[in-house]
Amino acid sequence: MDYKESIGAKLGKLRNKITELPNKFSEAIQEGLQEEYQGLNCVKRESLDFDLIERDIDEIHRSFKKSGDTVLGSQVIIDDEYNFIEIKTYVKRGDKKLSFSAKSTVKIVTNIPSDIVEEMKNTGRVELGLKP
């Protein structure tokens, strides 16, 4: 009798681990991707070079495509009040839509277009949407 219970308990634990495996795998991938993109090339010592944002986005998109994901687009948020830049990338993986974020502190911005400067002065924040 004890033998059957221990086998049943073991099978139950194994079933739970197998059921949780896809979620843990997905979480690990998301954490790895977030870690990979935390250091943006467009930001050096809290100084943002606006001209280099597009290179970072291209690299992020290329990496997702290489992994077999479909890139839906990216959103660049530059916030003057809280001093940060964030690049959110939206991808389709299988039947799921996911978003990944790369964020960095910014104190100085160089090479910024005049229309963006004007919007920053008026609203304190700029959001740009980019398609792949």
N, CA, C and O atoms as CSV, one atom per row, in Angstrom:
chain,resi,resn,atom,element,x,y,z
A,1,MET,N,N,0.814,-1.185,0.000
A,1,MET,CA,C,0.000,0.000,0.000
A,1,MET,C,C,0.864,1.258,0.000
A,1,MET,O,O,0.601,2.184,-0.768
A,2,ASP,N,N,1.879,1.304,0.839
A,2,ASP,CA,C,2.762,2.457,0.891
A,2,ASP,C,C,3.483,2.643,-0.446
A,2,ASP,O,O,3.743,3.761,-0.890
A,3,TYR,N,N,3.791,1.513,-1.061
A,3,TYR,CA,C,4.500,1.556,-2.332
A,3,TYR,C,C,3.693,2.283,-3.390
A,3,TYR,O,O,4.250,3.105,-4.117
A,4,LYS,N,N,2.393,2.009,-3.503
A,4,LYS,CA,C,1.520,2.662,-4.477
A,4,LYS,C,C,1.389,4.147,-4.167
A,4,LYS,O,O,1.373,4.971,-5.081
A,5,GLU,N,N,1.295,4.493,-2.900
A,5,GLU,CA,C,1.165,5.901,-2.526
A,5,GLU,C,C,2.423,6.686,-2.898
A,5,GLU,O,O,2.333,7.813,-3.384
A,6,SER,N,N,3.565,6.107,-2.675
A,6,SER,CA,C,4.790,6.837,-2.995
A,6,SER,C,C,4.959,6.977,-4.508
A,6,SER,O,O,5.449,8.003,-4.980
A,7,ILE,N,N,4.565,5.969,-5.264
A,7,ILE,CA,C,4.622,6.077,-6.723
A,7,ILE,C,C,3.621,7.131,-7.190
A,7,ILE,O,O,3.942,7.945,-8.056
A,8,GLY,N,N,2.427,7.126,-6.633
A,8,GLY,CA,C,1.419,8.130,-6.995
A,8,GLY,C,C,1.872,9.530,-6.645
A,8,GLY,O,O,1.679,10.468,-7.419
A,9,ALA,N,N,2.475,9.670,-5.479
A,9,ALA,CA,C,2.978,10.991,-5.064
A,9,ALA,C,C,4.096,11.447,-5.992
A,9,ALA,O,O,4.153,12.616,-6.375
A,10,LYS,N,N,4.979,10.532,-6.351
A,10,LYS,CA,C,6.073,10.866,-7.260
A,10,LYS,C,C,5.542,11.249,-8.635
A,10,LYS,O,O,6.008,12.213,-9.243
A,11,LEU,N,N,4.569,10.493,-9.118
A,11,LEU,CA,C,3.984,10.818,-10.424
A,11,LEU,C,C,3.275,12.174,-10.379
A,11,LEU,O,O,3.316,12.931,-11.349
A,12,GLY,N,N,2.630,12.475,-9.261
A,12,GLY,CA,C,1.969,13.786,-9.106
A,12,GLY,C,C,2.976,14.924,-9.141
A,12,GLY,O,O,2.741,15.947,-9.784
A,13,LYS,N,N,4.103,14.746,-8.447
A,13,LYS,CA,C,5.150,15.771,-8.455
A,13,LYS,C,C,5.731,15.942,-9.853
A,13,LYS,O,O,5.969,17.064,-10.301
A,14,LEU,N,N,5.961,14.821,-10.543
A,14,LEU,CA,C,6.504,14.867,-11.892
A,14,LEU,C,C,5.536,15.588,-12.834
A,14,LEU,O,O,5.956,16.402,-13.657
A,15,ARG,N,N,4.248,15.289,-12.709
A,15,ARG,CA,C,3.226,15.939,-13.536
A,15,ARG,C,C,3.221,17.446,-13.287
A,15,ARG,O,O,3.115,18.228,-14.232
A,16,ASN,N,N,3.335,17.860,-12.024
A,16,ASN,CA,C,3.363,19.283,-11.689
A,16,ASN,C,C,4.585,19.970,-12.293
A,16,ASN,O,O,4.489,21.079,-12.820
A,17,LYS,N,N,5.728,19.304,-12.212
A,17,LYS,CA,C,6.948,19.892,-12.775
A,17,LYS,C,C,6.843,20.036,-14.286
A,17,LYS,O,O,7.249,21.050,-14.853
A,18,ILE,N,N,6.295,19.013,-14.931
A,18,ILE,CA,C,6.136,19.060,-16.384
A,18,ILE,C,C,5.148,20.152,-16.771
A,18,ILE,O,O,5.359,20.850,-17.762
A,19,THR,N,N,4.079,20.309,-16.008
A,19,THR,CA,C,3.081,21.343,-16.279
A,19,THR,C,C,3.672,22.738,-16.107
A,19,THR,O,O,3.334,23.642,-16.870
A,20,GLU,N,N,4.542,22.930,-15.126
A,20,GLU,CA,C,5.147,24.244,-14.851
A,20,GLU,C,C,6.312,24.567,-15.787
A,20,GLU,O,O,6.691,25.732,-15.909
A,21,LEU,N,N,6.878,23.572,-16.441
A,21,LEU,CA,C,8.069,23.768,-17.254
A,21,LEU,C,C,7.906,24.822,-18.346
A,21,LEU,O,O,8.787,25.675,-18.462
A,22,PRO,N,N,6.849,24.827,-19.152
A,22,PRO,CA,C,6.728,25.869,-20.186
A,22,PRO,C,C,6.716,27.286,-19.598
A,22,PRO,O,O,7.316,28.195,-20.170
A,23,ASN,N,N,6.040,27.478,-18.465
A,23,ASN,CA,C,6.009,28.804,-17.843
A,23,ASN,C,C,7.393,29.217,-17.360
A,23,ASN,O,O,7.802,30.360,-17.565
A,24,LYS,N,N,8.113,28.310,-16.727
A,24,LYS,CA,C,9.450,28.623,-16.232
A,24,LYS,C,C,10.407,28.906,-17.393
A,24,LYS,O,O,11.254,29.795,-17.308
A,25,PHE,N,N,10.262,28.153,-18.459
A,25,PHE,CA,C,11.096,28.354,-19.644
A,25,PHE,C,C,10.836,29.737,-20.239
A,25,PHE,O,O,11.777,30.458,-20.569
A,26,SER,N,N,9.568,30.105,-20.376
A,26,SER,CA,C,9.193,31.416,-20.908
A,26,SER,C,C,9.715,32.540,-20.023
A,26,SER,O,O,10.224,33.540,-20.529
A,27,GLU,N,N,9.595,32.386,-18.705
A,27,GLU,CA,C,10.099,33.402,-17.771
A,27,GLU,C,C,11.613,33.548,-17.890
A,27,GLU,O,O,12.140,34.659,-17.855
A,28,ALA,N,N,12.302,32.429,-18.029
A,28,ALA,CA,C,13.767,32.466,-18.147
A,28,ALA,C,C,14.182,33.186,-19.421
A,28,ALA,O,O,15.133,33.967,-19.408
A,29,ILE,N,N,13.487,32.933,-20.511
A,29,ILE,CA,C,13.792,33.608,-21.773
A,29,ILE,C,C,13.565,35.106,-21.624
A,29,ILE,O,O,14.407,35.905,-22.037
A,30,GLN,N,N,12.439,35.493,-21.039
A,30,GLN,CA,C,12.136,36.911,-20.867
A,30,GLN,C,C,13.176,37.588,-19.991
A,30,GLN,O,O,13.615,38.694,-20.305
A,31,GLU,N,N,13.578,36.953,-18.904
A,31,GLU,CA,C,14.599,37.530,-18.023
A,31,GLU,C,C,15.922,37.658,-18.760
A,31,GLU,O,O,16.611,38.669,-18.625
A,32,GLY,N,N,16.281,36.651,-19.534
A,32,GLY,CA,C,17.526,36.687,-20.292
A,32,GLY,C,C,17.519,37.792,-21.326
A,32,GLY,O,O,18.521,38.485,-21.499
A,33,LEU,N,N,16.396,37.967,-22.022
A,33,LEU,CA,C,16.310,39.025,-23.012
A,33,LEU,C,C,16.355,40.388,-22.360
A,33,LEU,O,O,16.990,41.300,-22.888
A,34,GLN,N,N,15.698,40.551,-21.229
A,34,GLN,CA,C,15.721,41.831,-20.544
A,34,GLN,C,C,17.136,42.147,-20.070
A,34,GLN,O,O,17.582,43.290,-20.169
A,35,GLU,N,N,17.834,41.157,-19.565
A,35,GLU,CA,C,19.208,41.378,-19.131
A,35,GLU,C,C,20.086,41.749,-20.317
A,35,GLU,O,O,20.970,42.597,-20.198
A,36,GLU,N,N,19.844,41.114,-21.461
A,36,GLU,CA,C,20.656,41.350,-22.641
A,36,GLU,C,C,20.528,42.785,-23.129
A,36,GLU,O,O,21.502,43.342,-23.636
A,37,TYR,N,N,19.358,43.399,-22.993
A,37,TYR,CA,C,19.115,44.713,-23.564
A,37,TYR,C,C,19.126,45.842,-22.552
A,37,TYR,O,O,18.740,46.960,-22.895
A,38,GLN,N,N,19.550,45.600,-21.326
A,38,GLN,CA,C,19.557,46.675,-20.344
A,38,GLN,C,C,20.581,47.748,-20.690
A,38,GLN,O,O,20.339,48.922,-20.412
A,39,GLY,N,N,21.685,47.399,-21.272
A,39,GLY,CA,C,22.691,48.382,-21.639
A,39,GLY,C,C,22.490,48.832,-23.073
A,39,GLY,O,O,22.899,48.134,-24.001
A,40,LEU,N,N,21.874,49.975,-23.270
A,40,LEU,CA,C,21.632,50.488,-24.607
A,40,LEU,C,C,22.893,51.156,-25.151
A,40,LEU,O,O,23.588,51.864,-24.423
A,41,ASN,N,N,23.184,50.929,-26.425
A,41,ASN,CA,C,24.356,51.543,-27.047
A,41,ASN,C,C,24.186,53.043,-27.225
A,41,ASN,O,O,25.174,53.775,-27.278
A,42,CYS,N,N,22.947,53.509,-27.318
A,42,CYS,CA,C,22.699,54.938,-27.528
A,42,CYS,C,C,22.925,55.747,-26.251
A,42,CYS,O,O,22.956,56.977,-26.298
A,43,VAL,N,N,23.082,55.071,-25.109
A,43,VAL,CA,C,23.295,55.765,-23.843
A,43,VAL,C,C,24.675,55.404,-23.281
A,43,VAL,O,O,24.972,54.239,-23.015
A,44,LYS,N,N,25.488,56.416,-23.114
A,44,LYS,CA,C,26.819,56.253,-22.511
A,44,LYS,C,C,26.944,57.266,-21.386
A,44,LYS,O,O,26.830,58.472,-21.604
A,45,ARG,N,N,27.179,56.765,-20.182
A,45,ARG,CA,C,27.338,57.632,-18.999
A,45,ARG,C,C,26.178,58.614,-18.860
A,45,ARG,O,O,26.383,59.807,-18.638
A,46,GLU,N,N,24.986,58.109,-18.991
A,46,GLU,CA,C,23.734,58.865,-18.852
A,46,GLU,C,C,23.586,59.960,-19.897
A,46,GLU,O,O,22.829,60.909,-19.693
A,47,SER,N,N,24.305,59.840,-21.026
A,47,SER,CA,C,24.186,60.775,-22.135
A,47,SER,C,C,23.601,60.026,-23.333
A,47,SER,O,O,24.182,59.054,-23.815
A,48,LEU,N,N,22.446,60.491,-23.801
A,48,LEU,CA,C,21.736,59.844,-24.906
A,48,LEU,C,C,22.109,60.496,-26.222
A,48,LEU,O,O,21.961,61.708,-26.382
A,49,ASP,N,N,22.595,59.698,-27.170
A,49,ASP,CA,C,22.839,60.161,-28.538
A,49,ASP,C,C,21.634,59.728,-29.363
A,49,ASP,O,O,21.490,58.552,-29.697
A,50,PHE,N,N,20.780,60.676,-29.685
A,50,PHE,CA,C,19.517,60.382,-30.367
A,50,PHE,C,C,19.738,59.635,-31.679
A,50,PHE,O,O,18.918,58.799,-32.060
A,51,ASP,N,N,20.833,59.925,-32.371
A,51,ASP,CA,C,21.119,59.276,-33.660
A,51,ASP,C,C,21.359,57.773,-33.532
A,51,ASP,O,O,21.228,57.047,-34.518
A,52,LEU,N,N,21.704,57.298,-32.349
A,52,LEU,CA,C,22.029,55.879,-32.169
A,52,LEU,C,C,20.836,55.027,-31.727
A,52,LEU,O,O,20.952,53.805,-31.633
A,53,ILE,N,N,19.697,55.658,-31.458
A,53,ILE,CA,C,18.513,54.901,-31.026
A,53,ILE,C,C,18.102,53.885,-32.087
A,53,ILE,O,O,17.786,52.738,-31.771
A,54,GLU,N,N,18.110,54.312,-33.330
A,54,GLU,CA,C,17.677,53.420,-34.410
A,54,GLU,C,C,18.569,52.176,-34.505
A,54,GLU,O,O,18.073,51.087,-34.797
A,55,ARG,N,N,19.864,52.323,-34.265
A,55,ARG,CA,C,20.767,51.166,-34.285
A,55,ARG,C,C,20.395,50.163,-33.194
A,55,ARG,O,O,20.376,48.955,-33.429
A,56,ASP,N,N,20.099,50.679,-31.994
A,56,ASP,CA,C,19.697,49.784,-30.904
A,56,ASP,C,C,18.426,49.031,-31.267
A,56,ASP,O,O,18.327,47.824,-31.043
A,57,ILE,N,N,17.470,49.734,-31.820
A,57,ILE,CA,C,16.198,49.094,-32.189
A,57,ILE,C,C,16.428,48.048,-33.271
A,57,ILE,O,O,15.871,46.953,-33.193
A,58,ASP,N,N,17.236,48.365,-34.277
A,58,ASP,CA,C,17.543,47.391,-35.329
A,58,ASP,C,C,18.192,46.136,-34.747
A,58,ASP,O,O,17.870,45.019,-35.152
A,59,GLU,N,N,19.103,46.325,-33.799
A,59,GLU,CA,C,19.782,45.186,-33.170
A,59,GLU,C,C,18.799,44.347,-32.356
A,59,GLU,O,O,18.842,43.118,-32.405
A,60,ILE,N,N,17.931,44.994,-31.622
A,60,ILE,CA,C,16.910,44.284,-30.841
A,60,ILE,C,C,16.004,43.493,-31.770
A,60,ILE,O,O,15.738,42.317,-31.521
A,61,HIS,N,N,15.522,44.127,-32.848
A,61,HIS,CA,C,14.644,43.444,-33.807
A,61,HIS,C,C,15.360,42.254,-34.443
A,61,HIS,O,O,14.786,41.173,-34.571
A,62,ARG,N,N,16.608,42.457,-34.836
A,62,ARG,CA,C,17.380,41.384,-35.472
A,62,ARG,C,C,17.517,40.186,-34.527
A,62,ARG,O,O,17.409,39.037,-34.955
A,63,SER,N,N,17.751,40.458,-33.257
A,63,SER,CA,C,17.909,39.390,-32.276
A,63,SER,C,C,16.614,38.589,-32.108
A,63,SER,O,O,16.645,37.360,-32.043
A,64,PHE,N,N,15.487,39.283,-32.039
A,64,PHE,CA,C,14.209,38.582,-31.911
A,64,PHE,C,C,13.903,37.764,-33.159
A,64,PHE,O,O,13.445,36.626,-33.057
A,65,LYS,N,N,14.149,38.331,-34.329
A,65,LYS,CA,C,13.894,37.612,-35.578
A,65,LYS,C,C,14.774,36.370,-35.669
A,65,LYS,O,O,14.335,35.320,-36.140
A,66,LYS,N,N,16.008,36.497,-35.217
A,66,LYS,CA,C,16.942,35.367,-35.222
A,66,LYS,C,C,16.420,34.232,-34.345
A,66,LYS,O,O,16.653,33.058,-34.632
A,67,SER,N,N,15.711,34.591,-33.270
A,67,SER,CA,C,15.141,33.600,-32.354
A,67,SER,C,C,13.843,32.999,-32.883
A,67,SER,O,O,13.268,32.109,-32.256
A,68,GLY,N,N,13.379,33.486,-34.042
A,68,GLY,CA,C,12.164,32.942,-34.628
A,68,GLY,C,C,10.896,33.710,-34.273
A,68,GLY,O,O,9.800,33.292,-34.647
A,69,ASP,N,N,11.024,34.822,-33.561
A,69,ASP,CA,C,9.868,35.631,-33.198
A,69,ASP,C,C,9.507,36.580,-34.342
A,69,ASP,O,O,10.349,36.913,-35.177
A,70,THR,N,N,8.258,37.004,-34.368
A,70,THR,CA,C,7.808,38.020,-35.306
A,70,THR,C,C,7.762,39.338,-34.563
A,70,THR,O,O,7.043,39.472,-33.573
A,71,VAL,N,N,8.525,40.313,-35.036
A,71,VAL,CA,C,8.553,41.629,-34.393
A,71,VAL,C,C,7.372,42.441,-34.891
A,71,VAL,O,O,7.201,42.635,-36.095
A,72,LEU,N,N,6.557,42.915,-33.952
A,72,LEU,CA,C,5.385,43.711,-34.292
A,72,LEU,C,C,5.708,45.200,-34.336
A,72,LEU,O,O,5.079,45.947,-35.085
A,73,GLY,N,N,6.669,45.629,-33.553
A,73,GLY,CA,C,7.066,47.029,-33.536
A,73,GLY,C,C,7.740,47.392,-32.236
A,73,GLY,O,O,7.868,46.568,-31.330
A,74,SER,N,N,8.171,48.643,-32.157
A,74,SER,CA,C,8.812,49.147,-30.946
A,74,SER,C,C,8.280,50.527,-30.631
A,74,SER,O,O,7.765,51.230,-31.501
A,75,GLN,N,N,8.413,50.897,-29.387
A,75,GLN,CA,C,8.003,52.204,-28.917
A,75,GLN,C,C,9.161,52.791,-28.123
A,75,GLN,O,O,9.702,52.144,-27.226
A,76,VAL,N,N,9.535,54.019,-28.459
A,76,VAL,CA,C,10.601,54.721,-27.740
A,76,VAL,C,C,9.944,55.782,-26.874
A,76,VAL,O,O,9.165,56.603,-27.359
A,77,ILE,N,N,10.264,55.757,-25.601
A,77,ILE,CA,C,9.736,56.746,-24.660
A,77,ILE,C,C,10.924,57.482,-24.060
A,77,ILE,O,O,11.813,56.871,-23.466
A,78,ILE,N,N,10.929,58.796,-24.221
A,78,ILE,CA,C,11.944,59.633,-23.591
A,78,ILE,C,C,11.200,60.529,-22.623
A,78,ILE,O,O,10.344,61.318,-23.024
A,79,ASP,N,N,11.529,60.404,-21.345
A,79,ASP,CA,C,10.819,61.145,-20.305
A,79,ASP,C,C,11.775,62.131,-19.637
A,79,ASP,O,O,12.755,61.738,-19.004
A,80,ASP,N,N,11.469,63.419,-19.793
A,80,ASP,CA,C,12.318,64.472,-19.243
A,80,ASP,C,C,12.135,64.620,-17.736
A,80,ASP,O,O,13.087,64.935,-17.022
A,81,GLU,N,N,10.933,64.396,-17.259
A,81,GLU,CA,C,10.654,64.554,-15.828
A,81,GLU,C,C,11.388,63.503,-14.990
A,81,GLU,O,O,11.964,63.819,-13.949
A,82,TYR,N,N,11.361,62.263,-15.451
A,82,TYR,CA,C,11.982,61.167,-14.694
A,82,TYR,C,C,13.347,60.765,-15.245
A,82,TYR,O,O,13.964,59.827,-14.739
A,83,ASN,N,N,13.825,61.461,-16.271
A,83,ASN,CA,C,15.170,61.272,-16.827
A,83,ASN,C,C,15.464,59.846,-17.269
A,83,ASN,O,O,16.403,59.221,-16.776
A,84,PHE,N,N,14.664,59.331,-18.197
A,84,PHE,CA,C,14.957,57.999,-18.713
A,84,PHE,C,C,14.551,57.878,-20.175
A,84,PHE,O,O,13.755,58.661,-20.694
A,85,ILE,N,N,15.130,56.861,-20.822
A,85,ILE,CA,C,14.686,56.412,-22.134
A,85,ILE,C,C,14.302,54.948,-21.967
A,85,ILE,O,O,14.967,54.188,-21.264
A,86,GLU,N,N,13.219,54.576,-22.627
A,86,GLU,CA,C,12.779,53.182,-22.601
A,86,GLU,C,C,12.432,52.771,-24.017
A,86,GLU,O,O,11.747,53.496,-24.739
A,87,ILE,N,N,12.908,51.608,-24.405
A,87,ILE,CA,C,12.543,51.041,-25.699
A,87,ILE,C,C,11.739,49.779,-25.409
A,87,ILE,O,O,12.261,48.798,-24.879
A,88,LYS,N,N,10.465,49.824,-25.768
A,88,LYS,CA,C,9.597,48.651,-25.614
A,88,LYS,C,C,9.477,47.992,-26.981
A,88,LYS,O,O,9.211,48.652,-27.985
A,89,THR,N,N,9.676,46.695,-26.999
A,89,THR,CA,C,9.565,45.939,-28.240
A,89,THR,C,C,8.464,44.909,-28.089
A,89,THR,O,O,8.410,44.175,-27.102
A,90,TYR,N,N,7.592,44.865,-29.077
A,90,TYR,CA,C,6.449,43.958,-29.060
A,90,TYR,C,C,6.698,42.861,-30.088
A,90,TYR,O,O,6.992,43.138,-31.251
A,91,VAL,N,N,6.574,41.603,-29.640
A,91,VAL,CA,C,6.821,40.463,-30.513
A,91,VAL,C,C,5.674,39.467,-30.417
A,91,VAL,O,O,4.912,39.439,-29.451
A,92,LYS,N,N,5.588,38.661,-31.453
A,92,LYS,CA,C,4.631,37.555,-31.468
A,92,LYS,C,C,5.451,36.279,-31.450
A,92,LYS,O,O,6.272,36.037,-32.335
A,93,ARG,N,N,5.214,35.462,-30.425
A,93,ARG,CA,C,5.901,34.188,-30.257
A,93,ARG,C,C,4.831,33.114,-30.233
A,93,ARG,O,O,4.094,32.965,-29.258
A,94,GLY,N,N,4.762,32.369,-31.327
A,94,GLY,CA,C,3.687,31.378,-31.427
A,94,GLY,C,C,2.361,32.104,-31.502
A,94,GLY,O,O,2.151,32.937,-32.384
A,95,ASP,N,N,1.468,31.791,-30.584
A,95,ASP,CA,C,0.163,32.473,-30.555
A,95,ASP,C,C,0.096,33.537,-29.463
A,95,ASP,O,O,-0.975,34.079,-29.189
A,96,LYS,N,N,1.242,33.840,-28.836
A,96,LYS,CA,C,1.282,34.830,-27.757
A,96,LYS,C,C,1.935,36.124,-28.232
A,96,LYS,O,O,2.875,36.110,-29.027
A,97,LYS,N,N,1.421,37.233,-27.730
A,97,LYS,CA,C,2.046,38.533,-27.963
A,97,LYS,C,C,2.720,38.958,-26.667
A,97,LYS,O,O,2.092,38.993,-25.609
A,98,LEU,N,N,4.009,39.281,-26.763
A,98,LEU,CA,C,4.810,39.634,-25.592
A,98,LEU,C,C,5.446,40.998,-25.792
A,98,LEU,O,O,5.623,41.454,-26.922
A,99,SER,N,N,5.790,41.647,-24.682
A,99,SER,CA,C,6.544,42.895,-24.771
A,99,SER,C,C,7.792,42.778,-23.922
A,99,SER,O,O,7.784,42.156,-22.859
A,100,PHE,N,N,8.865,43.383,-24.405
A,100,PHE,CA,C,10.142,43.399,-23.721
A,100,PHE,C,C,10.589,44.850,-23.628
A,100,PHE,O,O,10.300,45.664,-24.505
A,101,SER,N,N,11.292,45.154,-22.559
A,101,SER,CA,C,11.649,46.540,-22.302
A,101,SER,C,C,13.134,46.688,-22.002
A,101,SER,O,O,13.721,45.874,-21.289
A,102,ALA,N,N,13.732,47.739,-22.558
A,102,ALA,CA,C,15.103,48.129,-22.230
A,102,ALA,C,C,15.019,49.574,-21.766
A,102,ALA,O,O,14.466,50.426,-22.462
A,103,LYS,N,N,15.568,49.847,-20.588
A,103,LYS,CA,C,15.416,51.168,-19.995
A,103,LYS,C,C,16.757,51.635,-19.452
A,103,LYS,O,O,17.545,50.839,-18.943
A,104,SER,N,N,17.009,52.942,-19.567
A,104,SER,CA,C,18.258,53.494,-19.072
A,104,SER,C,C,18.031,54.931,-18.601
A,104,SER,O,O,17.181,55.648,-19.128
A,105,THR,N,N,18.810,55.333,-17.598
A,105,THR,CA,C,18.757,56.694,-17.073
A,105,THR,C,C,19.465,57.636,-18.042
A,105,THR,O,O,20.505,57.299,-18.608
A,106,VAL,N,N,18.882,58.822,-18.224
A,106,VAL,CA,C,19.442,59.814,-19.142
A,106,VAL,C,C,19.454,61.182,-18.473
A,106,VAL,O,O,18.449,61.610,-17.906
A,107,LYS,N,N,20.597,61.867,-18.541
A,107,LYS,CA,C,20.711,63.230,-18.002
A,107,LYS,C,C,20.885,64.250,-19.119
A,107,LYS,O,O,20.423,65.385,-19.002
A,108,ILE,N,N,21.557,63.848,-20.213
A,108,ILE,CA,C,21.851,64.744,-21.334
A,108,ILE,C,C,21.439,64.057,-22.627
A,108,ILE,O,O,21.620,62.848,-22.776
A,109,VAL,N,N,20.878,64.834,-23.577
A,109,VAL,CA,C,20.508,64.301,-24.886
A,109,VAL,C,C,21.217,65.116,-25.955
A,109,VAL,O,O,21.174,66.346,-25.943
A,110,THR,N,N,21.879,64.414,-26.892
A,110,THR,CA,C,22.541,65.090,-28.005
A,110,THR,C,C,21.915,64.646,-29.314
A,110,THR,O,O,21.281,63.594,-29.383
A,111,ASN,N,N,22.096,65.454,-30.355
A,111,ASN,CA,C,21.609,65.166,-31.709
A,111,ASN,C,C,20.094,64.976,-31.761
A,111,ASN,O,O,19.605,64.168,-32.551
A,112,ILE,N,N,19.352,65.699,-30.942
A,112,ILE,CA,C,17.905,65.535,-30.897
A,112,ILE,C,C,17.243,66.519,-31.878
A,112,ILE,O,O,17.563,67.707,-31.857
A,113,PRO,N,N,16.338,66.047,-32.728
A,113,PRO,CA,C,15.656,66.926,-33.683
A,113,PRO,C,C,14.840,68.011,-32.972
A,113,PRO,O,O,14.347,67.807,-31.862
A,114,SER,N,N,14.707,69.157,-33.624
A,114,SER,CA,C,14.047,70.311,-33.018
A,114,SER,C,C,12.578,70.045,-32.683
A,114,SER,O,O,12.084,70.544,-31.671
A,115,ASP,N,N,11.868,69.269,-33.511
A,115,ASP,CA,C,10.454,68.983,-33.215
A,115,ASP,C,C,10.312,68.134,-31.949
A,115,ASP,O,O,9.338,68.278,-31.210
A,116,ILE,N,N,11.268,67.260,-31.703
A,116,ILE,CA,C,11.252,66.440,-30.490
A,116,ILE,C,C,11.563,67.321,-29.276
A,116,ILE,O,O,10.947,67.167,-28.221
A,117,VAL,N,N,12.514,68.240,-29.426
A,117,VAL,CA,C,12.846,69.173,-28.339
A,117,VAL,C,C,11.612,69.982,-27.969
A,117,VAL,O,O,11.318,70.168,-26.788
A,118,GLU,N,N,10.892,70.461,-28.974
A,118,GLU,CA,C,9.686,71.254,-28.735
A,118,GLU,C,C,8.633,70.455,-27.977
A,118,GLU,O,O,8.021,70.963,-27.038
A,119,GLU,N,N,8.423,69.207,-28.385
A,119,GLU,CA,C,7.445,68.356,-27.685
A,119,GLU,C,C,7.877,68.085,-26.247
A,119,GLU,O,O,7.046,68.066,-25.339
A,120,MET,N,N,9.181,67.876,-26.041
A,120,MET,CA,C,9.690,67.650,-24.684
A,120,MET,C,C,9.430,68.868,-23.805
A,120,MET,O,O,9.051,68.728,-22.642
A,121,LYS,N,N,9.633,70.069,-24.363
A,121,LYS,CA,C,9.391,71.289,-23.600
A,121,LYS,C,C,7.915,71.428,-23.237
A,121,LYS,O,O,7.574,71.857,-22.135
A,122,ASN,N,N,7.052,71.062,-24.170
A,122,ASN,CA,C,5.606,71.212,-23.959
A,122,ASN,C,C,5.014,70.154,-23.041
A,122,ASN,O,O,4.191,70.467,-22.181
A,123,THR,N,N,5.430,68.897,-23.217
A,123,THR,CA,C,4.787,67.802,-22.478
A,123,THR,C,C,5.704,67.117,-21.465
A,123,THR,O,O,5.226,66.455,-20.544
A,124,GLY,N,N,7.011,67.274,-21.629
A,124,GLY,CA,C,7.958,66.621,-20.730
A,124,GLY,C,C,8.216,65.165,-21.073
A,124,GLY,O,O,8.944,64.466,-20.368
A,125,ARG,N,N,7.607,64.714,-22.167
A,125,ARG,CA,C,7.711,63.300,-22.545
A,125,ARG,C,C,7.459,63.154,-24.043
A,125,ARG,O,O,6.602,63.832,-24.609
A,126,VAL,N,N,8.210,62.268,-24.668
A,126,VAL,CA,C,8.028,61.991,-26.098
A,126,VAL,C,C,7.875,60.488,-26.260
A,126,VAL,O,O,8.623,59.710,-25.668
A,127,GLU,N,N,6.900,60.085,-27.068
A,127,GLU,CA,C,6.703,58.667,-27.384
A,127,GLU,C,C,6.701,58.514,-28.895
A,127,GLU,O,O,5.926,59.169,-29.592
A,128,LEU,N,N,7.566,57.653,-29.395
A,128,LEU,CA,C,7.679,57.415,-30.821
A,128,LEU,C,C,7.393,55.942,-31.098
A,128,LEU,O,O,7.949,55.064,-30.438
A,129,GLY,N,N,6.534,55.674,-32.068
A,129,GLY,CA,C,6.224,54.300,-32.449
A,129,GLY,C,C,6.978,53.942,-33.719
A,129,GLY,O,O,7.018,54.730,-34.664
A,130,LEU,N,N,7.571,52.768,-33.745
A,130,LEU,CA,C,8.353,52.316,-34.898
A,130,LEU,C,C,7.919,50.919,-35.314
A,130,LEU,O,O,7.798,50.020,-34.482
A,131,LYS,N,N,7.688,50.749,-36.598
A,131,LYS,CA,C,7.371,49.428,-37.153
A,131,LYS,C,C,8.647,48.795,-37.661
A,131,LYS,O,O,9.581,49.504,-38.037
A,132,PRO,N,N,8.705,47.459,-37.680
A,132,PRO,CA,C,9.931,46.804,-38.169
A,132,PRO,C,C,10.137,47.011,-39.659
A,132,PRO,O,O,11.118,46.525,-40.220
